[in-house]
Amino acid sequence: MRKFIEKLVEGGLLISGSVTSLTILLIVFFLFKEATGLFNSPAVEEGYVLAVNQENPVRHLSPEKIMDIFDSEITNWNEVGGMDKEILIFRLSDLTHYYDEEELGDEFQYVPEKISELVANEPGIIAFFPHQYLADDFRGTVISGDRITLWDFFGGTKWYPTSTPSPIFGLIPLLLGTLLVSIGAIALSLPFGMAVTIYMAEIANVRVRNLLKPVIELLAGIPSVVYGFFGLVVIVPLIQKVLNLPVGETAFAGSVVLAIMALPTIITVAEDSMRTTPRAMKEASLALGATQWQTIYKVIIPYSISGITSAVVLGIGRAIGETMAVLMVTGNAAVIPTSFFEPVRTIPATIAAELGEAPAGGAHYQALFLLGAVLFLITMLLSIYVEYMSSKRKI
């Protein structure tokens, strides 16, 4: 009977582990399946056409150049490798400037013909109109057949997912914002975390340690939105006032909030690692004449360095993956940051802010899944590094 129960428990654990592993694999598969669909999406807004005159040598425009043209940042075709001709922007709503209602037809049946005629007669034109108005004998050149490329996403320096006529999905500003906030958080939390760790592990008496440890572990259970409110009400105005900044919602504010959130993880893991140092090693060091601080620096920290490194990397993982607190205090500006004291936007904050508004299955939706895939790869690499460092024991 006992063996039967043991076999039953083993079978249950095997099934539970298999289901869990399969679920994780299916989630990862779904994530990457949705993400890779972005590169099958047209560079121009779906259902629309971007066309130029047949004499125009330009046959390809990146999403960023298209946006600059329609924002009048680029005004001559020679700026994008074309002829020396001023760019004429045409949208469907502009058609009545060239033709009256009678010429367009009572039911707008002549619109495709008139758009084709206008594109043929204007050498510098770039026309953006719905695909349904593309004539069968169109007398221009359609340049909207390109797809979003890997370089458009991974090398893009702008994030304008709702831009028309061409949405822009550039990873760089979001990735740099994420790394800037995370590195700042670790730079702030590591010294304080290690100081508290050393105090709790080697200096504090049993009574103080038993009091501090549950309090620190309790901090890890506070919801991130509470940290976000605290940062928004206290830290952001304080930073703005002390540093005399135009706004307090900056990468530095996000780093401070994330540093506070990462402290419990760093302290708990590092302290547990330092307390595993064999008592014989510490006593041997003290017996040889080393002071308590020399023992900590020369013996305990080197012995537990793998655990301390794991604590730091886990803290980084917490900072990189945080959403709500960062969303509330960093300003949400999807631009390439030049300092800690500017608004930024992180990858998790972007996903949280935009996923609810992105049409399911569209390019914006797929781009957000691709951001999730990038975040998954970053955290996976960090986890692999943690496992590698945890397996090492330096004595």
N, C-alpha and C positions, 0 to 999 in steps of 0.2 A: 504493500500500500504506500509506503514511504517513497519507494523508487518511482511508483506511478505518479505521485504528486510532484516529485522532483522533475520528472520528464514533462509533466504538464506545465510546470512553471517555466522550464527551459523553452518549451514550444511557444508559450505565450510571449516570452521575452524575444524569441526569434521573430515571431510574427510582428510584434510591436516595432522592433528595430527595422525589419524589412519594409513595413508600411511607412515608417518615418523617413527612411532613406529614399524610398520610391517617391514619396510626396515632395521631398526636397529636389530630387532630380526633375520631377515634372514641373515644379515651379521655375527652376532654372531654364528648362527647355522652353516653357511658355514665355519667359522673360526675353530670351534671345530670339525666339521666333517672332515675337511682336517687334522687337528692336530692329532686326535686320530688314523688316519690311520698309523701313524708311528709305533705303537705297533703291527701292523700286518706285518711289514716289516722284512725280514730275517736279522739276525745279520751280516751275510757274504754278500758281494756284490751280488746283484741279478743276477742270471744266472750262478753262479759259485759254485763250490763244495770245501769244506775243509774236508780232510780225513786223517786218521791215520791208523797205523797198527792195526790189530785185537787184538794183544796181549797188546796193549797200554791201560791202565785202564782209561785214560783221556777221558771223554765223553762230557765235557762242557768246553768252554773257553769264557770268557767275551771279548767284543771288545777291551778293553784296553790291555788284556793279549795277544790277537792275534797280535795286533800292536807291542807290545814289543818283541814277538817271531820273527816276520818278520823284525824287526829293530835290531835283535841280542842283545837286552837288556836281554832277557831270552834265555839261551843256553842249559839248561838241563831240562828234563821232571820233575825231582824231585822238581823243583821250582814252578810247577803248580799242584803238587799232583800226579805226575806220577812216573814211574820207573826211576832208576838212569841211564839214557841214554842220550847221547848228541843228541840234536835236529838237524835233517837234513831237511832243507827247500827245497821244490821242487815246481817249477813253470813249466808251460807247455814248456817254452823256454829251460828248462834244459833237456828235454827229449833226445835231440841229444847227450848229454854227456854220455848217457847210451846205446843208440841204434843207429845204423846207418840207413841211408835212406832206405836201402833194407828191414830191419826188420820192419820199420814203414809202408812200402807199398808205391806204386807209388802215391796213392791218400790218403795216411794217414789212410787207412782203418783199420790198426792194432793198431792205437794209443790207443783206449780204453783198448784193451787187454794188451798192454805193460805197461800202467799206473797201471792197476790192478796188474800185475806181480811185478812191482817195489815196490808198496806199500806193497804187501805181503812179499817181500824179505828184506825190510829195517825196522827193529823194531823201530827205532827212527825217522822215516820220518813224516813230515806233508806236505801234498800235496794240492796245490791250482791250480785248473784247471777248464775250462768251463764245464758246466753240460752236454753238448752234447757229451763229451768224457767219461762219466760215463758208464762203461760196465754193462750189465744186471746182470752178475754174478760177480760183483765187489768183490774182496777178501780183502777189507779193511773195515774200519768203518767210515761212513760219520758223521761228528760232526757239520755240518752247518745247521742243521734243527731248531736251536733255533731262537726265535724272539727277537727283541729289547724289553727290559722290562722297566717298570717304573723306576726301580733303575738305569738302564743304562743311562737314560736321567736325572732324577732329582738328582741322586747321582754321576753322572759322573764328573770327574775333568779335562777332556780334551775335546777339540772341534777340531776334525779333520774330517770334513764331506766328504773329498775326499780321505781319507786314504784307501789303499787296503792291504789285502783283506777284511778288515772289517772297514767301516766308524764308527767314534766315535762322538756321539752327547751328550756331557756332559754340563749340564746347569750351574753348579756351577761357573766356571770362568767368564761366561758372566753375571750372576746374581750379583756376587760380584763386578765386574767392574762397572755395572750399579749403584749399591748402593753406591759404594765408590765415584764415580763422583758426584752423586746426593747429598749425605750427605755433601761432600766438598763444593758443590755449595751453599747449604743452609747455612752452617756455615760461608761462606764468605758474602753472600748476606743479611742475616738476620740483622746483626748489622747496616750495611749501609742503608738498606731499612727502618728499624725502625727509624733511626736517621733522614732521609729525611722525613718520614711520620710525626713524631712529629713536625718537623720544619714547614712543610707545613700546618698541621692541627691547630697548636696552637701558633706558634711563628711568622711566616711570615705574612706580611701585605697583603692586598687584591691584590695589584698590583703585588707583587712578586709571590704570589700563582697563579694568573691568567697567569703569564708568564711561571712558571715552570710546571704546570700541563699539558698543551698541549704538551710541549717538552718531558716530561716523557712518556706520552701516545703515542707519535709518535715513541718512541724507540721500543715499542711493535710491531709496524708494519714493522720494518726492517726485510727483509728475513734472515732466519737463515744462509744461505750460505754466506751472507755478514759478519755476525759475525764470521763464520768459516774462511774466508779469513783474517779478522783482527787478529784473534787468531794465524793463521798460519804465518803471516808476522811479527806481532809485539810481541804477548805474548810468543809464543813458543821460538823464539831466545832469548828473554829477560830472560825467566826462565832458559834456558840452560846456558846462560852466567853468570847470577847472582849466581845460585846454583851450577855451575860447574858440570853439568850433561853430560853424554855421548850423550843423545838425549833430546830434549825439549818436544817431543810429549809424554806427560805423563798424568796420571789421574789428577794431579794438574792443568795442562793447561786446561783440559776439565772442571774442577770445576770453574776456573776463568772465562772462556767464558760463561758457563751456569749461573754463578752468575750474570754476566752483563745482560744476557738475562732474568733472573728471576726478576730482580729489578723492572721493570715497573709493573709487575703483583702484586708483594708484596706491592709496594708503593701505587698503585691506590686503591686496595681493602682495605688495612689497613687504608688509609687516609679517604676513604669514611665512614668506620666504626667508626673511632674516631670522625668524624664531626657530627655523629648522637647522640653524648652524649648530653642530655638535658642541655640547658643553665642554668636552675635553679640549677642543681647539681653543676656546676662549680662555679656559683656565691655564692652558699651556702658555699662551701669549702673555697673560698677566704674570705667570710664574717666572718668565724670562725678563721681567722688568718693564714691560710695555704698560703705558697708562690705559685707562678705559677708552679714551678717544683714539689712541693709536691702535688698540685692538679692533675698534669699530671700523676704522679706516683701512687697516692693513689685513684684517682677517675676516671679519663678518661680511663686509660689503663685497670683497672679491669672491667669497664663497657663495653668496646669494645673488650674484650679479645677473644670472640667468632669470631668476624670479623677478628681480627689479626691472630688468629689460622687458619681461613679459607684461609687468604692470604698466610700464610706460606705453608700450604698444597697444595694450587694451584701452588705455586712456585715450590714445590717438584714435582708435577705432570708435570709441564712444563719441568723440568730438566730430569725427568725419560724418558719422551717420545721424547726428542729431538734427531734428527738423523744427519743431515748434518754437523752441527758445531762440534759435538762430533767425527764424522767420520774423520774429517780433522785434529784434534789436539791431539787425544789420542794415536796414534801409532798403533791401531788395532792389538794388540797382545792378542790372546785368551788364556791367562794364568792366574792362580790364583794370584792376586796382593798381595804383602807383604808391600807396602808402597804407598804413594801418588805420589812418584817420579819415577814410572815405567810405561811403556806403558800398556794400558788395552784395552779391547773392550767391548762395551755395547750391550745390546740386540737390540735396534733400529738400531745401526750402523751395526750389523751383518746381520739383515734382509735386510737393504738397499744395503749392499755390495754384498750379495750372492744370493739374490732371482733371479736376472736376469740370473745367470749361472746355477741354479738348474734345472734339468730336471723335467718338470711338471709331478706330480703324483709319483715321486720317493721318496725315504726315506729322502733325503736332503731337498726336497721341503716341505715334511710334517713336518720335524723337524723345519723349519723356521716358518711354520704356528703355530706350538706348542709354539715356542718362542713368537709369536704374542699373543697367548692365555694367556701365563704367564703375558705378559705386560698388557693385557686387565684386568686380574684379579687384578694386582697391582693397576692400575689406578681406577678400580671400587671400591676397598676397600678404596682408598684415597677419592674418591667422596662420598662414604657413610659416611666416617668420617667427611668430610666437611659439609655435610647436618646435621649430628648430632650436630656438634659444632655450626653451624649457627642457629640451633633451640634453643640453650641455651642462655639465657640472664642473665649474672651475674651483679647484681647491688650492 
